[in-house]
Amino acid sequence: MDMPPAETLFNGLPQWVCRQCGYNMIGEMPDVCPFCGATHDKFMTWDETERQFRVSTYAVSDAVSQLLSVPKLGYEHAAYRIETGESVVWIDSPSAFNRNVAQVNVILFTHHHFMGASNQYRQKWNAEVWLHEKDAKHKLAATFDIDYRFTGDFTCHGIEAYHIGGHTPGFTFYIYQDVLFICDYVFLTPEGMHFNPYGPTQETRKQAWRLYEIINGKPLQTVCAYNYFASFADWLPSFKHLLMKQ
């Protein structure tokens, strides 16, 4: 069997990135992207991706920053960097691997859909990868290294984690100080807010009520989502209105 070119290999395995959605594929190149269904002519090697896309940082607060690829890579699922004072933690991971990105100690995932280049960052820095057990069982997560498969709520380096399920069985949101990390549980569009449609509709809505019960009344200032961050005072009324819709 012919060996793949050396530039496709990372830690002995080939790795590909879907230009259409940003999903990382580890191992033999599939015919289609297992996440979005794009054909393999839309794939890049991880090395090509690193050359073409820069992981850029945007300040959210004194302790939090947003990580986005420039130019936009696929669906461009943002990750967030939290500097707690005792550690550096990411919420989710960039899709592109850049060797010059500042070191991180822990990667906490909201869910398994976009684990990005977390395996590469884990290898580079010996970072810990955390994902809920129910999502870690999914085939999309099968080729990624997961160090801690948690099963409930917990606190890590001062970051509060709440497992609610809904969008995915293991969906977990996070709070650090006055910042809420909600990822793609809901989408914010010019037409208004709506639930992520890629998941069980009724369960997503049901578990959204638990989310609301936890965050309502907390002194939060900012919401960090999959492609935006916003004022919590503006975001919460829209979320409540969405919940009340039939």
Residue pairs with C-beta under 8 A, 6 or more apart in sequence:
4 14
4 29
5 45
7 45
7 47
7 48
8 14
8 15
8 16
8 45
8 46
8 47
9 15
10 46
10 97
10 119
10 120
10 123
11 119
11 120
11 123
13 26
13 27
14 26
14 27
14 28
14 29
14 45
15 24
15 25
15 26
15 27
15 45
15 46
15 119
15 120
16 24
16 25
16 29
16 40
16 43
16 44
16 45
16 46
17 23
17 24
17 25
17 43
17 44
17 45
17 46
17 49
17 73
17 95
17 96
17 117
18 24
18 25
18 33
18 35
18 36
18 38
18 42
18 43
18 74
19 38
19 42
19 43
19 44
19 73
19 74
20 33
20 36
20 38
20 42
20 74
21 33
21 35
21 36
21 38
21 74
21 75
22 69
22 73
22 74
22 75
22 76
22 77
22 95
22 114
22 116
23 33
23 34
23 35
23 36
23 74
23 95
23 114
23 140
24 46
24 95
24 115
24 116
24 117
24 119
25 33
25 34
25 43
25 143
26 119
26 143
26 144
27 143
29 40
29 43
30 40
31 39
31 40
32 38
32 39
32 40
33 39
33 42
33 43
34 139
34 140
35 113
35 114
35 140
36 74
44 52
46 97
46 117
46 120
49 73
49 95
49 96
49 97
50 96
50 97
50 98
50 99
52 71
53 69
53 70
53 71
53 73
53 95
53 96
53 98
54 69
54 70
54 96
54 98
55 67
55 68
55 69
55 94
55 96
55 98
55 101
56 67
56 68
56 69
56 70
57 65
57 66
57 67
57 81
58 65
58 66
58 67
58 68
59 65
59 66
60 66
60 80
60 179
60 222
60 224
60 229
61 177
61 178
61 179
61 221
61 222
63 82
63 83
63 84
63 176
63 177
63 179
64 80
64 81
64 82
64 83
64 176
64 179
64 222
64 224
65 80
65 81
66 78
66 79
66 80
66 81
66 224
66 229
67 78
67 79
67 80
67 81
67 90
67 94
67 101
68 76
68 78
68 94
69 76
69 94
69 95
69 96
73 95
73 96
74 95
75 114
75 227
76 95
76 227
77 92
77 95
77 113
77 114
77 116
77 184
77 226
77 227
78 92
78 224
78 225
78 226
78 227
78 228
79 90
79 91
79 92
79 93
79 94
79 116
80 90
80 91
80 92
80 181
80 224
81 88
81 89
81 90
81 102
81 104
82 88
82 89
82 90
82 91
82 157
82 159
82 176
82 179
84 157
84 158
84 159
84 176
85 158
86 157
86 158
87 105
87 106
87 157
88 102
88 103
88 104
88 105
88 106
89 104
89 105
89 106
89 107
89 108
89 156
89 157
89 159
90 104
90 106
90 107
90 108
90 121
91 108
91 109
91 110
91 174
91 181
91 183
91 224
92 107
92 108
92 109
92 110
92 114
92 116
92 183
93 107
93 109
93 114
93 115
93 116
93 117
93 118
93 121
94 101
94 116
94 117
95 114
95 116
95 117
96 116
96 117
97 117
97 120
97 121
99 124
101 121
103 125
104 121
104 125
104 127
105 125
105 127
105 128
106 127
106 128
106 130
106 156
106 157
107 118
107 121
107 122
107 127
107 128
107 129
107 130
108 130
108 156
108 159
108 161
108 172
108 174
109 115
109 118
109 129
109 130
109 131
109 132
109 135
109 172
110 171
110 172
110 173
110 174
110 181
110 182
110 183
110 184
111 131
111 132
111 135
111 167
111 168
111 170
111 171
111 172
111 183
112 131
112 135
112 136
112 138
112 140
112 141
112 168
112 170
113 140
113 168
113 184
113 198
115 131
115 140
115 141
115 144
118 129
118 144
119 129
119 143
119 144
119 145
121 127
122 128
122 129
122 145
122 147
128 147
128 148
129 144
129 145
129 146
129 147
129 148
130 146
130 147
130 148
130 149
130 150
130 156
131 141
131 146
131 148
131 149
131 150
131 170
132 149
132 150
132 151
132 163
132 169
132 170
132 171
132 172
133 149
133 150
133 151
133 170
134 165
134 168
134 169
134 170
135 141
135 168
135 169
135 170
135 171
136 146
136 149
136 170
138 168
150 161
150 163
150 172
151 163
152 163
153 160
153 161
153 162
153 163
154 161
155 161
158 176
158 177
159 174
159 175
159 176
160 174
160 175
160 176
161 172
161 173
161 174
162 172
162 173
162 174
162 175
162 211
162 214
163 170
163 171
163 172
164 171
164 172
164 173
164 207
164 208
164 210
164 211
165 171
165 203
165 207
166 185
166 199
166 200
166 203
166 204
166 205
166 206
166 207
166 208
166 211
167 184
167 185
167 195
167 196
167 198
167 199
167 204
167 207
168 199
171 183
171 185
171 207
173 180
173 181
173 182
173 183
173 185
173 211
174 180
174 181
175 181
175 215
175 218
175 220
178 219
178 220
178 221
178 222
178 232
179 220
179 221
179 222
179 223
179 224
180 215
180 220
180 222
180 223
180 224
180 232
181 224
182 211
182 223
182 224
182 225
183 225
183 226
184 196
184 225
184 226
185 195
185 196
185 204
185 208
185 211
186 193
186 194
186 195
186 196
186 208
186 225
186 239
186 242
187 193
187 194
187 195
187 196
188 225
188 228
188 230
188 235
188 238
192 238
192 242
193 238
193 239
193 241
193 242
194 242
195 201
195 204
195 205
195 208
195 242
196 204
205 243
208 239
208 242
208 243
209 243
212 239
212 240
212 243
215 236
216 236
220 232
221 231
221 232
221 233
222 229
222 230
222 231
222 232
223 229
223 230
223 231
223 232
223 235
